[in-house]
Structure formats: C-alpha cells, structure tokens
Amino acid sequence: MTNAYIAGTGFYVPPRVVTNDDLRTVYGLDTTHEWIVKRSGIEARRYSDEGTATSDLALEASKHALEDAGLTPRDLDLIVYASLSPDVGFPGGGVYLQQKLGLCDGADAKFVPALDVRNQCSGFLYGLGTATSMIEAGVYKNILLVGAELHSAALDWTTRGRSIASLFGDGAGAVVLRATDEDRGVRGWWLGADGRFADVLSQKIWDLKKRPFMPVNEHGVGQVEPLMMYAQMDGKLVFRHAVERMIGALFTAYSAKGLTHDDIDYFLFHQANLRINQYVAEQLGIPEHKLLSNIQSYGNTTAATIPILLAETARSGKLKRGMKIAMVAFGSGFTWGSAILDW
Ligand code: ACO
C-alpha cells in the first residue's frame, strides 16, 4: 500500500516581535500583559510590515520545507494552501504561491494544480486529509501543504476588538507530503464540522444577500462598518466547544486506531489558547511533557499553528523516526479534526 509521509517541514514568521506591552504602548490597545497571559498564555506574536502578502510568508515556509525534503518546486504535483486570510478576496492564495515558487517561469514551467482550503484553524488538518488521500490513491507523489495567515492587517485595536486583537499573529508553516511504500506516515485523519455555529466566529466583510453587497457612499465607494470589517467572536462559547470537540476528535482517532495516550509521543494541538490546550490535556491526563506549545511566542496563527509547531519541533531534533504524533484542531465553522502520524 502507498502511504503518505512528511518528508520535509518549514516555517516562517515575520521578524517583528509584538509583545503584549507593545499592543498597549504601540497599538493603543486597552489591555495588560497580565490579562492576556492569564487568559491565553500568549506573551508575544509576530506582525508583518505593510507590503507583505500572506503568500510571501507561505513562500518562505515552503522553501524551507522543500529544502528539508530535498526537493525543488518542479518536483511538486500539487499545492494545497490553507488560509482564512488570502492575499485578496479571490483568487485563492495557492496560485500566488505557485507563481512565487517560480513554477510558472521558463520553458520548464510546471502548472501544478493549486487547491485552496477554507477551514480556518482546522485548515491544516483538512488539507492533510485531502493530500494524504490523493497520495494513497496514487494520484500524486509529492504535495506541498501550507498553512499561512496574515492577521495583523485586519485586527481591531480598539477596546471593541481587544479580545480578538490580543490573540492573533502572522506566520506560515509548510510540509511536503511524499508517497512511500514504507510502513510509516499518516495513519489516519478524522474531520468534523457543525455549521450551526458558523456565525459565532466569523469575519463577514460583505453580505451578498444585500444590494449593493456592502453599503456605498454618495460616490459609490464601498463602506465596511467595523462589525463587518473585523472578525467577531463569542469567546466563551468558542472555548467551551473547543474543549469538547478536541477531546472528541482525539477519542475518535484513538478508537479508530486502538490507541491510548501512552502510545502517543507528542501531542500537537492547534495553538489558539494555551488554557484550552492545558484544560484538554488535564481532563485527559496527558502528561505535560508530551503537550507541545509555542503559542507563547507566536499567538494564534490559525491554519499555520500546527505546521509551525511541527517544523519547530522537527528542527529541535525532538522527533525521531517511528515516534507517534497526534494532531488536533478546532476553529471557526465550527470545524475540527485530528490526525495520527508515525514520524
Ligand atoms: N485586555 C483586557 N480586557 C479584555 C481584553 C483584553 N485583551 N479582552 C477582553 N477584555 C475584557 C472584556 O471587555 C470584558 O470586560 P467587561 O467584563 O468589562 O465587559 C472582560 O475582559 C471579559 O471578557 P470576556 O470576553 O468574557 O473574557 P474571557 O474570560 O471569555 O476571555 C478569551 C476572552 C481569552 C477570548 C476567551 O474567551 C477565549 O480564549 N476563548 C476562546 C477563543 C479562541 O481560542 N478563539 C480562537 C479559536 S478558533 C481559531 O483559532 C479561529
């Protein structure tokens, strides 16, 4: 049987570090370091400079992942690009990344398909399931899977937006999935969604039910009111459902594969809030040393959190061949997922 394994990982975060105190002193956010750390565990995040696109972050992460896999962009058969913050409304970010990777250049241009995934914090796991299935089916051999987000362009640093503005940061993570006949790689993936909660965490920008689809001023220029322009969230409801769904997603994986916590070497949870992850781990009795975290430094980078955490962990040398990894995510939609991998 053909398996899909992660042959290379990479990540990129912009160099500008924004601490919790910077949010207050530079961005004027009515908050404190203590409030943010107590509620979320976040100490800092990275922001991009104006002129940077999400696909630029994705490009850097992708280059690292390809190099780590010993491949070039021309070896790819497919790009899967997960983001809730694409460069523009449409097209999706995958085609911008394809172009930036040089795949459209020269006589040997390779016009590989570019698939965009729109599942927010669960985007990486939805992409992993899609890419793995295509490899196992024998359709493709080498797939670049990227999670990339640029949140800093659309945060509301007024008191109205502070509970969201304090959580999110920019960054990208990428993996190269390859086909192998060896007994390793992605062992299973499980996804879910509950559309009843679609509006609980959303950023609407426009409403196509309306004519015009956003209010216009007397010059015909579109006007987006703050409630539409910025993400809105019922934080407490998200917190509660995140805990329930993440525990459920992990148990779905365990029961499908006959596993317990003891079989797992590392848990890579979506980095939305350290308190959510610690609570899930406590409820389940997962030992602290198995729960990996980097939200303290990067905040919530949505589709990018798991691949950034994976790439950092791989780079640190912690991951050894044969180790078992559990990934779990929950986010806007609501959507969720889990995956089990043998490294
Ligand atoms: N600094 C200071 N005070 C703040 C801040 C801030 N950054 N943000 C909110 N507050 C205030 C509120 O205005 C409110 O004040 P009030 O009582 O005077 O009205 C008070 O703190 C409590 O606000 P809540 O929103 O009820 O605070 P809560 O304890 O629920 O914590 C938080 C908010 C951290 C967002 C929490 O609900 C949470 O973590 N929820 C999960 C959110 C999440 O993880 N989302 C992302 C997951 S999905 C994805 O990644 C897309």
Residues whose N, C-alpha, C, O or C-beta is under 5 A from the ligand:
A	BS01	ACO	D30 T31 T32 W35 R39 Q120 C121 R162 S163 S166 G235 K236 V238 F239 A272 N273 N300 T302 F330 G331 S332
